[in-house]
Amino acid sequence: MTVTTERTRVAAPPSRLRRALLGWGAIVAAVVALALIGTVLAGDGWAERDALDPESAGPAGTGALARILVDQGIDVRVTRDRASALAALDGEATLVMPDAPALSDEAIAELASAAGEVVMLEPRSRTLRLLLPGAQLAGSAGTDELAPACDLAVAQRAGGVIGGSLMTPGDGITGCYPSDEGFALLVGETGPTRVTAVDGRAMFANDVLAEAGNAALALGIVGAHPRVVWYVPSLADSDMSTAAPTLGELTPRWVTPALVLLLLAAVAAGFWRGRRFGPLVVENLPVMVRASETTAGRARLYARAHDPGHALDQLRLGALERLARTLGLSVTARPESIVDAVAARLGSDRASVRSILIDTTPRSDGDLVEWAARLRDLEARVHAAVRPERNTP
C-alpha cells in the first residue's frame, strides 16, 4: 500500500512594519474624521436655511404670512439689523422676531421696550425668562390639533391649531391651546408691552400655515397693529463683545502636545516592533506531512465538538460534488437536481435518496457512522450504474 505524501511550503508573515503603519494610519484617519464631525456639529451646520424668514418662499419660511398681511393692508417692514428695527418701531408697532442667540439680554430688552407688542416665533428659555418671567419650555404636542380652551378672543376666532412646542405659564400669563405638558400659546406683559410666545415653525411657516386654524391665529396675533416690524437676526448683527468660543478655544492646551507625543510614540513603536529581517523567503518544511493529515485533524475537531451533523454535511458536500461529476452534471448543479439525477439513474425512490444526501440529521456518532456508510454505498451504486464495465470480471 502506497501512502501519498506532499511537501508543504510556508511563507514568512507579512512585514510587521507595514501592518503597524496601516493600523496607526487607520487610527489617525478616524481621529481626523471625528474632529471634522465635531467641528460641523459645533458650528451652525444644523440651522434650517431661511427658517421663519418673511421673504422666503421655502417650506420653513414665512413669506406666505407676510404677503397675506400686506394684502390685508398691514404695513410689513422687514429689517435685518437691530438699528433698522429700532428706527422702525414707534411704540405702537408689532415686533415679530425669531430666536436671536447673537443678541445680548440688554439688546433684546431694548427691542421689546420699543414695540407695542412682541411676537416671539421661537421661544427659548432665555427669551422666555426675559420677556415672560416664570414661563418655561415643556415638550411638544407633535402634530395634534389643539382646541383654544381659553378666553383670548383671537384664539376663540381661530379655533383649533397644530400646537408644536409647548410652554408652561408663570404668574399673570395666559395660556391657550393646552396639551398634557403645557400650552402652545402664551400671552403676558412685560412693562407696557404685550408679549406673545408661539411656535412659529409649527403654526406660521409656509408648509403648515393652511392647516387647521393656523392662518387665522397668525393673522390675529401678528396683524393686531397697523404696522409690523419683522426683525430677522443674524450673527453679523451681534452686540456681544466676544463671539461664541470655537472648538479650538474650548480644547485644553495640553491636548495638542499630547496628541503629537502619542503620534511620535506610535511611529517609534512601529519602527521598533516592525524591523524588517530581509526579504520574504520560501523554504521547505523539514518533515514529511501526510496528505491525509488535514482530513484526520478536521475529523478529530468534529469529534471533540460532538457535532455529527456538521461532519455529515461535509461528507455530503464531497459526495454531491463527486456524484455530479460522475453523472455529467454542471459543477454548479443544485443538490435537488443531483438527487433527481441519482434517483433516475438508480430507479430508486427520490425521498430515500434525498434523505441520504440532504435531509437526515444524525443525533449521535453511531448515526453518523450509519449514514456515512449509506452515503458510501449510494456512491458505489451510482458508479456501478454509470460504468458497469468496470464491475464485470
VEXVEX-614662 format. One record per atom (N, C-alpha, C, O): x, y, z. Coordinates in pm, whole numbers, plus 50000, padded with zeros to 5 digits. Example, Ala and Ser with C-alpha at 12.3 -4.5 7.8 and 13.67 -1.06 7.14 Angstrom:
2
513194943150780 512304955050780 513204967050780 514244966850846 512854977550708 513674989450714 512905000350787 513415011450804 
This chain:
393
500854987950000 500005000050000 500885012550000 501815013650080 500605021549913 501415033649900 500685045349962 499515047649931 501345052750048 500765064650111 501305076950040 502515079150034 500415084849987 500825096949915 501195107750014 500465110650108 502325113549991 502785124550077 502995136849994 503215136049873 502945148150058 503195160749988 504045169750075 503975169250198 504835178050010 505705187250080 505025200850085 504655206549982 504855206050205 504145218650226 505135230050239 506155228850307 504815241150172 505665252950179 504935263950253 503725265650237 505655271250332 505075282650403 505915294850374 507115293950347 505275306350380 505975319150359 506025326650490 505145325250576 507045334450504 507175342450625 506015352250635 505505356550531 505585356050756 504475365350770 504795378850709 505965382550697 503735386350669 503985399450610 504705408650707 504735406250828 505265419050651 506075428350730 505275434150846 504165439150827 505845433350966 505185439151083 505125454251073 504175460551119 506155460051013 506145474550998 504975479150913 504315488950945 504725471750805 503615475650719 502295474650793 501445483450782 502115463850868 500875462350944 500725473451047 499645479051065 501825476551115 501765486951218 501415500551157 500595508051211 502065503651044 501785516550980 500355517450931 499705527850944 499855506450873 498465506450827 497505508150944 496515515450935 497795501351054 496915502451171 496885516451228 495815521951255 498085522451246 498115535951301 497575546151202 497005556351242 497755543451072 497165552450973 495645552550981 495015563050968 495055540651003 493605539951019 493145547551143 492115554151141 493925546351252 493555553451376 493615568551356 492705575751398 494685573351291 494815587751266 493665592751178 493115603451202 493315584851074 492215588850987 490895589651063 490095598651040 490685580151154 489455580451235 489415592651325 488365598951340 490565596251385 490615607951472 490325620651393 489585629451439 490905621651272 490665633451189 489185634351150 488605645151151 488585622751114 487175622851077 486295627251194 485365635051175 486595622351314 485815626451431 485975641351459 485015648051498 487195646551439 487415660851460 486595669251362 486025679451399 486555664751235 485765672151136 484285671851170 483595681951158 483795660151213 482385659051250 482075668151369 481045674851372 482985668251466 482795676951582 482775691651544 482005699451600 483625695351447 483655709351403 482335713251340 481815724151364 481785704151257 480505707051193 479395708351297 478565717451290 479395699051394 478355699551496 478485711851584 477485717351630 479735716151608 479935727851693 479535740651623 479225750751687 479535740351490 479165752251416 477665753451402 476895748151482 477275760451298 475855763051278 475305754451166 474365758451098 475885742451147 475535734051033 474145728451038 473615724350935 473515728151158 472205722051168 471075732451159 469905728651168 471385745151144 470335755251134 469595753751002 470215752250897 468265754351008 467465753050887 467545766050809 467305776850862 467875764850681 468115776650599 466815784550581 465775778850549 466885797850601 465765807050580 464565803950669 463445807450633 464765797450782 463645794250870 463005807050922 463685815950973 461665807950910 460855819150961 461245832550898 460995843050956 461845832050780 462205844350709 460975849250631 460425841550552 460515861650651 459315866550583 459505868750433 458525871050363 460715868050384 460955869450241 461295856150176 461725855750060 461115845150248 461445831850196 460165824550157 459185824350232 460195818550037 459075810349991 459305795550017 458495787249975 460395792050087 460665778150119 459695772850223 458935780550282 459715759650245 458775753550341 458865759550480 457845761150548 460085762950525 460255768050661 460135783150669 460165788750779 460005789950556 459885804350557 458485808950596 457585800850616 458325822050607 457015827850641 456585838150538 455885847650570 457025836250414 456665845650308 455165846250283 454635856850251 454465834850296 453025834650272 452295843450373 451395851050336 452655842350500 452015850650604 452295865450579 451405873750595 453525868850542 453865882950518 453045888550402 452575899950409 452855880650295 452065885550181 450595887250219 449955896850176 450065878050299 448665879350342 448485891850427 447475898950412 449425894750514 449345906850596 449345919350509 448585928650533 450205919550407 450245931050316 448925932450243 448425943550226 448355921050199 447065921550129 445955926650221 444965932250174 446115924650351 445125929450448 445335944150485 444615949550569 446315950550423 446565964750449 447535967350562 447655978750608 448225957050609 449205958750716 450545963150656 450985957750555 451165972850718 452485977650675 453555968350735 453855969250854 454115959550652 455105949750698 456495954650656 456775956150537 457355957150755 458715961650727 459695950850776 459725947450894 460465945550684 461445935150716 462785941850742 463305948850656 463345939650859 464645945450895 465605934150931 465215924150992 466855935850892 467855925550916 468995930551005 470025923951016 468795942051067 469745946651168 468975953751278 467885958951255 469545953951396 468865959151514 468605974151504 467565978951550 469535981451445 469355995951434 468135999351348 467366008151384 467965992351236 466805994951150 465515991151220 464495997851204 465555980251298 464345976151370 463955986551474 462775989851487 464935991851547 464636002151648 464096014851582 463216021451637 464636018151464 464176030251395 462746028551344 461996038351339 462366016351307 461016014051253 459966012851363 458786015251337 460366009051483 459416007651593 459066021351650 459936029851669 457776023451678 457326036451728 456556035251858 455846044451897 456676023951925 455926021952048 454556016352027 453886012352122 454096015951901 452766010751869 452835998551777 451875990851769 453945996651709 454055985851611 454235972351679 454595971451797 453975961851601 454195948151647 455585943651603 455905944151484 456385939251697 457715933951667 457625918651658 457275912051756 457935913251541 457965898751521 459415894551510 460165899851428 459815885051592 461225880951588 461355866151625 460705861451718 462205858951551 462575845451592 463635845951702 463915856651756 464205834651735 465245834451837 466465842451789 466835841651672 467065850051879 468235858351846 469365855151941 469645863052031 470045843851924 471105840052018 472305849152013 473095849452108 472475856951903 473635865751893 473435878951964 474375886851975 472235881552014 471965894152084 472085892152234 471775881452287 472525902452302 472615902052447 471235903952509 470285907752441 471145901352638 469875903552708 469435918152698 468255921052681 470395927252708 470065941452702 469505945252566 468565953252558 470065939652457 469595942952323 468175937852301 467355944752241 467885925752350 466525920352335 465535928752415 464445931752367 465905932552536 465015940952618 464795954552553 463685959952561 465815960152490 465665973152423 464685972252307 463855981052289 464785961552227 463855959652116 462425958152167 461505964052112 462255950052271 460905947652323 460275960352379 459085962652360 461065968452447 460515980652507 460115991052403 459315999852432 460675990152281 460345999752176 459105995952098 458646003652014 458535984052124 457385979052048 456135979752133 456195979652256 454975980452065 453715979752136 453345965352170 452675962852270 453795956052086 453545941752109 454695933852049 455225937451944 455075923252116 456155914552069 455595900652046 454905895052131 455895894951929 455515881151898 456795873051884 457565875151789 457035863951977 458205855151971 457845842551894 456995834751937 458505840551779 458205829051694 459025816751732 458675805551693 460095818651807 460915807351851 461235809151999 462375812352034 460275807352086 460545809452229 461605799852280 461505787752260 462605805252345 463665797352408 463685800752557 463025810152602 464435793052632 464465795052777 464905809252812 464365815352904 465905814552738 466415827852771 465385838652740 465155847452823 464765838052621 463805848452584 462545847552671 461935857852703 462145835552708 461015834352800 461355840652935 460515847452994 462555838352983 462975844153111 462985859453104 462635866153201 463395864952988 463495879452975 462135886052956 461855896353019 461285880252870 460065887052830 458805881452894 457795888452905 458835868752937 457695862753007 458215855753132 458265843453136 458615863253234 459225857153353 458315846553416 457115848753435 458915835153447 458165824153506 457745813553407 457465802253446 457695816953277 457325807153175 458515798253143 459675802453151 458225785753106 459265776053075 458835767352959 457635765552934 459825761852887 459545752252781 459105739152843 459565735452951 458195731852771 457625719752832 457265709352727 456125704752724 458185705552641 457935694552547 457245699052421 457325710752382 456545689552355 455925692252225 454605684952214 454425673952268 453675691152143 452375684952116 452375677151988 451365671051953 453495677051915 453585669851789 452695676051684 452675688251668 451955667651611 451075672451503 449605671851544 448725672551458 449335670651674 447945670151720 447305683951711 447945694151735 446025684051674 445275696651671 444755699551812 444145691051876 444995711851858 444625715751993 443505725951989 443465734451900 442595725152086 441505734852099 441955746652185 442855745052267 441345758652167 441815770552240 441735768952391 442745770952460 440555765452444 440365763452588 440845775552670 441425773852777 440585787652619 440925799852693 439995810952647 439255809352550 440025822252717 439125833452687 439725843352589 439095853552561 440905840852536 441555850252443 440745850852314 440525840552249 440315862852276 439405864352162 440025859352032 439355852551954 441295862552008 441925858451883 442005843251874 441895837751764 442205836451985 442245821851984 440855816051962 440715806051891 439845822052022 438485817252003 438065818451857 437405809551804 438445829451790 438085831251650 438835821351560 438285816651461 440085818251594 440885809351509 440475794751522 440585787251426 440005790651638 439665776651658 440915768151680 441925773051730 440835755351643 441935746051667 443145748851580 443015753651467 444335745851633 445595747851560 446495735851586 446245727751676 447565734751505 448595724551527 449615730451623 450285740251589 449755724651741 450455731151851 451945732751837 452445743951849 452685722251813 454135723051811 454695723251953 454275715452038 455655732151978 456305732952109 455325737952215 454445746052188 455505732752337 454635736352448 455415744052554 456635742752565 454675752152633 455285760152739 454365759952860 453155757852848 454945762152975 454145763753098 454165778553137 455225784753137 453005784253172 452955798653204 453395801553346 453315793053435 453855813753367 454155818553501 452985826653555 451905826553496 453195833553664 452135841753724 451755853153631 452625859953576 450445855353614 449955866253533 450045863853384 449845873153306 450325851653341 450455848253198 449305839153159 449005829453230 448655842153047 447535834252998 448045823452904 448865826052816 447545811252923 447915800152835 446725795452755 445635793752809 446935793152626 445895787952537 446405775452466 447615772952460 445465767552413 445765755152343 446535745452434 447695742252408 445875740852540 446575732052634 446755717952579 445955713152499 447815711552623 448085697452598 448505691352731 448435697852835 448935679052729 449275672252854 450395679352930 450385679753053 451375684952856 452565690252920 452575705452934 453385710753010 451715712352862 451745726952870 450795733152770 449795727052731 451105745552728 450265753152638 451065756752512 452275758852518 450355757552398 451015761052272 451085776152251 451815780752163 450355783852329 450325798452314 450325804852452 449505801452538 451255814152473 451305821752598 451195836652566 451775841552469 450445843752648 450285858152632 450455864652769 449805860852866 451345874552776 451585881752900 452075895752871 452015900352757 452555902452973 453035916152957 454355917853029 454575912553138 455245925552966 456485929653031 456515944953025 456835950852921 456205951153137 456025965653137 454785969153058 453745962853076 454865979252969 453695982952888 453545974552762 452575976252687 454465965552737 454485957952612 453795944452629 454065937052724 452905941452537 452235928452535 453145918552463 453685921752357 453335906652519 454245896652464 453475883752437 452745878752523 453645878352317 453025865652278 454125855952238 455035859452163 454045843852289 455025833452256 454305821952188 453305816852239 454805817852072 454175807351994 455245800551909 456245806851873 455045787751877 455985780551791 455655783851646 454805777451584 456345793951592 456065798351457 456375787851352 455715787351248 457385779351378 457715769051278 456585758951265 456355753651156 455875756151373 454795746251369 453465752251325 452575744851282 453305765651335 452005771851304 452025781551187 451085781851108 453105789451174 453095800651081 453955798550957 453905806850866 454735787850949 455605785550833 454765782450709 453605778650719 455375784050593 454655782450467 454005768750452 452905767650400 454705758150498 454195744650475 453105740550573 452505729850556 452815748550676 451785744850774 450745755850794 449795754050870 450905767050727 450015778550752 448565775250719 447655780250785 448335766750618 446965763750575 446295753050660 445115750250640 446995747050754 446425736350835 445585742050949 445935752051011 444435735250974 443545738751085 443315753951089 443055760050986 443395759951208 443195774351221 444485782151230 444495793151284 445585776551178 446885783251189 446885797051126 447375806651187 446335798251004 446365811150935 445555821651010 445985833151023 444385817751059 443555827351132 444245832051259 444195843951293 444895822951330 445605826951452 446775836051418 447025845751489 447505832851311 448655841051272 448215855351238 448845864951282 447135856651160 446655870051124 446175877551247 446395889651259 445515870551339 445005877251458 446105882051551 445975892551613 447205874351561 448295878051652 449225888251589 449495898751646 449725884951469 450725893551405 450095906251349 450725916851347 448845905351304 448195916951242 447355925151336 446425931851293 447675924851465 446875932351562 447095947451551 446235955151594 448225951851495 448535966151482 448745969451333 449075960551255 448565982051295 448705985751153 450115983751099 450285982150978 451115983751185 452485982251137 453125970051204 452975967851324 453845962351122 454585950651171 456055952551134 456385954251017 456915952151232 458365952451209 458875938251230 458895933151342 459295931951120 459735917951124 461265917751126 461925919951025 461795915051242 463255915351260 463825901351236 463405891651299 464785900451143 465475887851112 466905889051162 467735895351096 467235883251276 468575884851334 469625876851258 469315867351186 470875880951275 471995873951214 473215875451304 473235883751394 474225867251279 475455868151358 476155881551338 476795886651429 476015887151216 476675899951189 476075911351271 476715921751288 474865909451322 474195919951399 474425918351549 473765925051629 475335909651588 475565907051730 476155919351799 476985926351742 475705921851923 476245932752003 477125927552116 477565935152202 477385914452115 478215908652221 479675911652194 480125911652080 480415914252301 481815918152287 482675906652238 483655908952167 482325894352272 483095882652229 482145872852164 481035870552211 482615866952056 481815856851987 481855843752065 482645842152158 481015834652025 480995821552090 482335814652069 482905815251960 482855808152172 484165801652159 484145790652054 483175783252041 485255789651980 485385779251880 485795766151946 486095765752065 485795755451865 486195742451918 487645742751964 487985736452064 488505749951891 489905750951932 490075758352063 490945754852144 489245768652085 489345776152210 488845768152330 489325769952442 487895759252304 487365750952413 488285739352447 488185733552555 489195736052356 490095724652379 491195728652476 491835738952455 491445720852580 492555723952673 493885724452601 494095717752500 494805732752654 496085734752586 496925722152579 497735720552487 496745713052675 497605701252679 497205690752577 497955681252554 496025692152514 495545681552424 496425680452299 496805669452261 496745691752235 497545691252112 498935685552135 499325676552061 499715690152235 501015683852259 500895668952292 501745660952251 499855665252365 499685651052398 499435642752274 499965631752261 498615647852182 498355640552058 499625639151974 499885628551918 500415649951966 501665649251891 502615639151954 503245631351883 502695639252087 503565629652156 503115615352131 503945606552108 501825612952137 501305599452111 501595595151968 501935583551944 501465604351873 501755600951734 503215597351715 503535587551648 504115605251775 505545602151765 505865588751832 506665581051780 505235586151947 505465573352014 504975561751928 505605551151925 503855563751858 503335553151773 504285550351656 504525538851621 504815561051596 505755559051486 507015551951534 507515542851468 507535556151651 508725549651706 508465534951737 509305526351711 507285532051793 506945518151823 506825509951696 507195498151692 506305516351590 506205509151464 507565505251409 507755493951363 508525514551415 509875511251368 510555501051460 511305492451415 510275502151591 510905492951686 510395478751670 511165469151662 509055477451667 508475464051660 508375458851517 508135446951496 508555467551420 508355463151283 509635462651202 509605464351080 510775460151269 512035459351195 511955448051093 511435437251121 512475450650976 512465440450871 513695431650884 514775436450916 513525419050859 514615409350869 515035404450730 515455392950716 514945412950630 515315408850497 514095405150415 512965405750465 514305401450289 513175398150201 512485385250244 513065376850314 511235383750202 510495371550230 511155359750159 511615361050045 511205348550226 511805336550168 510805325150177 509915325150262 510965315750089 510155303550088 511085291850115 512075290050045 510765284050215 511605272650248 510745260450275 509575261450314 511345248950253 510635236450272 510575232950420 511495235750497 509475226650458 509395221650594 510365210050611 510575202350517 510955208450726 511955197850744 511345184150767 512085174550792 510025182750758 509395169750782 508465166550666 508055175450591 508145153950653 507185149350554 505805148950620 505645142950726 504825155050557 503475155850611 502545147750523 502505149750401 501805138550583 500865130450508 499755139150450 499305148650514 499335135950331 498265143650268 496945142150341 496085150850333 496795131050413 495535128550485 495505135150622 494505134250693 496605141850661 496655147350796 495605158250818 495025159250926 495355166350715 494345176850728 492965171050751 492215175750836 492625160650673 491325154150689 491185147950827 490145149350892 492245141050870 492195134651002 492095145051113 491375143051211 492815156151099 492755166551200 491375172851208 490875175551317 490755175151092 489405180751094 488415170951157 487525175051230 488585158051127 487705148051187 487825148051339 486835146751410 489055149451389 489235149851534 488565162251596 488025161651706 488605173551522 487935185551571 486425183651580 485805187651678 485825177351476 484395174751479 484035165251592 483025167151660 484865155051613 484595145451721 484685152251857 483885149451946 485655161151873 485815168052000 484665177652026 484275179852141 484115183451918 483005192851932 481655185951945 480655192651970 481615172551929 480355164951936 479325170851839 478195173851877 479745172351715 478895178251612 478785168751494 479365171451389 478045157651508 477945148151397 477215153951276 477485150051163 476295163451300 475585169351187 476505176951094 476405175550972 477415184951150 478365192451068 479305182950993 479635185250877 479725172251062 480625162650998 479945155850881 480545154150775 478665151750899 477955145250789 477725155050673 477765151050557 477485167750705 477325177650597 478585178650512 478495179750390 479755178150575 481005178550498 481125166250408 481565167450293 480755154550460 480785142450377 479795143550262 480095139450150 478625149250289 477625150650183 478095160350075 477865157949956 478755171250115 479255180650014 480215173949918 480125175749797 481135166149973 482065158949886 481365148749799 481695147149682 480365141649857 479645131649778 478845138149667 478825133149555 478175149349695 477405156249592 478305160949478 477925160149361 479475165949511 480405170349406 480845158649319 480905159849197 481165147349382 481615135649305 480465129749223 480685125549109 479265129449279 478125124149205 477795132849084 477475127748977 477875146049101 477625155048987 478635152548876 478285152448758 479895150648915 480915147848814 480675134348746 480835133148625 480285124348823 480035111048767 478845111048672 478875104448568 477795118648707 476585118948625 476655129148512 475685130748437 477775136148500 477935145848392 477155158648413 476795165348316 476895162148537 476175174548567 477145186248583 478355184348597 476585198248581 477405210148598 477935210848741 477315205748834 479095217248757 479655218748891 478795228048977 478925228149100 477915235848912 477035244848987 475635239049005 474715246149044 475475226148976 474155219848988 473675220249133 474455218349226 472385222849151 471815223349284 471695209349343 471565199749267 471735207849476 471605194649537 470325187349496 470345175249479 469205194849480 467965188349440 468075182349300 467535171649274 468795189249210 468985183849075 469825171149079 469565161749005 470835170949165 471665158949178 470855147449235 470995136049191 469985150349333 469115139849389 468225134049281 468065121849272 467625142649197 466765137749089 467535128948992 467045118548949 468765133148958 469565125348863 469955111848922 469925101748851 470315111349050 470685098649114 469495089349120 469615077449089 468315094649161 467125086249170 466745080749034 466345069149022 466865089148929 466535084448795 467525073848746 467115064148682 468795075548776 469805065948731 469645052448801 469785042048738 469345052648929 469235040149005 467835034349003 467635022749038 466835042548962 465465037948969 464975036649111 464115028449141 465535044849200 465195044249341 464175054949377 463895064049299 463625053449497 462685063349547 463415076449575 464445076649642 462855087449522 463535100349538 463645104349685 464655110049725 462615101549764 462635105549905 463755098649981 464405104950065 463995085849952 465075078750022 466445084149982 467345085150065 466595087549852 467865093249806 468075106949871 469185110249912 467005114849879 467125128149939 467475127250087 468245135450137 466905117350157 467215116050299 468695112950322 469275117150422 469305105650227 470735102450241 471595114650208 472575117450277 471225121850103 472085132650054 471795146250118 472665155050117 470595148250173 470245161750219 469605161950357 470095168750446 468525154650377 467595157550485 468015152650623 467985160350719 468395140050634 468535133950766 469645140550846 470725143450794 469365142950975 470345148651067 470735138351172 469865133751246 472005134451180 472415124451279 472375130251420 472705141951441 471965122051514 471885126351653 473065121851737 473305127051845 473795112151687 474905106651765 476005102151671 475845102551549 477125098051729 478225093051647 477825080251576 478275077651464 476975072151640 476515059951575 475695062951452 475845056451349 474805073251461 474045077351343 474965082451234 474725079951116 476015089651272 476965094751174 477625083351098 477755083950975 478055072951168 478695061551102 477705054651009 478055050850897 476455053051056 475455046050975 475165053650846 475165047650738 474935066750856 474595074450736 475805076650647 475655078050525 476995077050703 478185077750619 478325065050536 478715065650419 477995053350597 478045040750521 477005040850410 477285036550298 475785045850439 474765046650335 475205056050222 474955053350105 475855066850259 476345076150158 477385069550069 477375071249947 478295061950132 479325054850054 478685044449963 479085043149847 477695036850014 477025026749932 476285033149816 476275027649705 475655044849840 474945051549731 475905055749622 475605054049503 477055061249658 478055064849558 478505052749478 478655053449356 478725041449548 479175029349479 478125024649380 478475020349269 476855025149417 475795020849327 475715029749204 475515024849093 475885042949223 475845051949108 477025049149015 476855048748893 478215047249072 479375044048989 479145031148912 479505030148795 478535021048978 478275008348910 477255010048799 477365003548694 476255018948821 475235020848718 475765028748599 475355026448485 476675038148626 477205046348517 478295039148440 478385040548318 479145031448510 480255024548446 480175009648479 480995004448554 479185002648422 479024988448456 480184979948408 480424969148463 480914984548307 482004976448255 483124974848355 483884965148349 483244984348448 484314983348547 483994972848654 484884968548728 482744968948662 482354959648767 482184945348714 481764936448788 482504943248588 482424929748530 483784923448534 484784930148505 483874910248571 485174903648577 485784901648439 486874896248426 
